[in-house]
């Protein structure tokens, strides 16, 4: 009888632990919980990130690009319009490392803006770097294997 009671007790403990774990917030969710503080400082964060994009240092640009990607995940409803021009400038700059230009193109695409899509399309048409050009054209390709033209982008 004791063994049956002990087995039922252990089974119940395991069952309720699993149910509780499903309802609890994950560490990631707790860590990335958007606070009022974060929302109130978003504008200044975007401005500082835009300045970092304009910096000549490779590490500053790459850090800024990663920051933009994280901000976009935290604030998907934000337009990030202040960052479109600096990102397009990086993609179009012949003196910038190809890796940075690629990351900037991917970041600009992830902002999901019409102006950003237009910039990527135009750069893809006129870029001399084949890697960046191919990426920009791939990003602006629509499902029926035709490219959008600039008049379709708003």
C-alpha positions as CSV (number, residue, x, y, z in Angstrom):
1,X,0.0,0.0,0.0
2,X,2.9,2.4,0.8
3,X,4.4,1.8,-2.6
4,X,1.2,2.6,-4.4
5,X,0.7,5.8,-2.3
6,X,4.3,6.8,-2.9
7,X,4.0,6.2,-6.7
8,X,0.8,8.3,-6.8
9,X,2.5,11.1,-4.9
10,X,5.5,11.1,-7.2
11,X,3.3,11.0,-10.3
12,X,1.2,13.9,-9.1
13,X,4.3,15.9,-8.3
14,X,5.8,15.4,-11.7
15,X,2.5,16.1,-13.5
16,X,1.9,19.4,-11.7
17,X,5.5,20.5,-12.2
18,X,5.2,20.1,-15.9
19,X,1.9,22.1,-16.0
20,X,3.5,24.9,-14.0
21,X,6.5,25.0,-16.3
22,X,4.3,25.5,-19.3
23,X,2.6,28.5,-17.7
24,X,5.8,30.2,-16.4
25,X,7.6,32.8,-18.5
26,X,10.8,31.7,-20.0
27,X,14.1,33.3,-19.0
28,X,14.1,34.9,-22.5
29,X,10.6,36.4,-22.1
30,X,11.5,37.8,-18.6
31,X,14.8,39.1,-19.9
32,X,13.2,40.9,-22.9
33,X,10.1,42.2,-21.1
34,X,9.5,45.6,-22.5
35,X,9.3,48.2,-19.7
36,X,8.1,51.8,-19.6
37,X,11.8,52.8,-19.2
38,X,12.7,51.1,-22.5
39,X,9.8,52.7,-24.4
40,X,10.6,56.1,-23.0
41,X,14.2,55.8,-24.1
42,X,13.6,54.3,-27.6
43,X,13.9,57.6,-29.4
44,X,17.3,58.4,-27.9
45,X,18.4,54.8,-28.5
46,X,17.5,55.1,-32.2
47,X,19.3,58.4,-32.4
48,X,22.5,57.1,-30.8
49,X,22.3,54.0,-33.0
50,X,22.0,56.2,-36.1
51,X,25.2,58.1,-35.0
52,X,27.0,54.8,-34.5
53,X,26.1,53.8,-38.0
54,X,27.8,57.0,-39.3
55,X,31.0,56.2,-37.4
56,X,34.0,55.1,-39.4
57,X,34.9,52.3,-37.0
58,X,34.0,48.8,-38.2
59,X,33.0,47.5,-34.7
60,X,30.8,50.5,-34.0
61,X,28.8,49.9,-37.2
62,X,28.5,46.2,-36.6
63,X,27.3,46.8,-33.0
64,X,24.8,49.3,-34.2
65,X,23.5,46.9,-36.8
66,X,23.0,44.2,-34.2
67,X,21.3,46.8,-31.9
68,X,18.9,47.7,-34.7
69,X,18.0,44.0,-35.2
70,X,17.3,43.6,-31.5
71,X,15.3,46.8,-31.3
72,X,13.2,45.7,-34.2
73,X,12.4,42.4,-32.4
74,X,11.4,44.3,-29.3
75,X,9.4,47.0,-31.0
76,X,8.1,45.5,-34.2
77,X,5.5,48.3,-34.5
78,X,8.2,51.0,-34.6
79,X,9.0,52.5,-38.1
80,X,12.7,53.2,-37.4
81,X,12.6,55.7,-40.3
82,X,15.6,57.6,-38.8
83,X,17.8,54.6,-39.6
84,X,16.8,54.0,-43.2
85,X,19.2,56.6,-44.7
86,X,22.3,55.6,-42.7
87,X,21.7,51.9,-43.5
88,X,21.3,52.7,-47.2
89,X,24.5,54.8,-47.1
90,X,26.4,51.8,-45.6
91,X,25.0,49.4,-48.3
92,X,25.9,51.9,-51.1
93,X,29.4,52.8,-49.7
94,X,32.1,51.2,-51.9
95,X,34.7,51.8,-49.1
96,X,32.8,49.8,-46.5
97,X,33.6,46.2,-45.9
98,X,31.4,43.8,-47.9
99,X,30.4,41.9,-44.7
100,X,29.2,45.2,-43.2
101,X,27.3,46.1,-46.3
102,X,25.6,42.7,-46.4
103,X,24.6,42.9,-42.7
104,X,23.2,46.4,-43.3
105,X,21.1,45.2,-46.3
106,X,19.7,42.3,-44.2
107,X,19.0,44.7,-41.3
108,X,17.3,47.2,-43.6
109,X,15.2,44.5,-45.0
110,X,14.1,43.3,-41.5
111,X,12.8,46.8,-40.8
112,X,9.9,46.0,-43.3
113,X,9.6,49.6,-44.6
114,X,8.7,50.6,-48.2
115,X,11.5,53.2,-48.2
116,X,14.0,50.6,-47.1
117,X,12.8,48.2,-49.8
118,X,13.1,50.9,-52.4
119,X,16.6,51.7,-51.3
120,X,17.6,48.0,-51.4
121,X,16.1,47.7,-54.9
122,X,17.9,50.8,-56.3
123,X,21.2,49.7,-54.8
124,X,20.7,46.3,-56.3
125,X,20.3,47.8,-59.7
126,X,23.4,50.1,-59.5
127,X,25.9,48.3,-57.2
128,X,29.3,47.4,-58.5
129,X,30.0,44.8,-55.8
130,X,28.6,41.6,-57.2
131,X,28.0,40.1,-53.7
132,X,26.0,43.1,-52.4
133,X,24.2,43.4,-55.8
134,X,23.1,39.8,-55.8
135,X,21.9,40.0,-52.2
136,X,19.9,43.2,-52.8
137,X,18.3,41.6,-55.9
138,X,17.5,38.5,-53.9
139,X,15.9,40.5,-51.1
140,X,13.7,42.4,-53.6
141,X,12.7,39.4,-55.6
142,X,9.0,38.6,-55.4
143,X,7.6,35.0,-55.5
144,X,7.0,34.8,-59.2
145,X,10.7,35.2,-59.9
146,X,10.4,38.7,-61.3
147,X,11.9,41.8,-59.7
148,X,9.8,44.6,-58.5
149,X,10.4,47.9,-60.3
150,X,10.9,51.2,-58.5
151,X,7.5,52.5,-59.5
152,X,5.8,49.6,-57.6
153,X,7.6,50.5,-54.3
154,X,6.0,53.3,-52.3
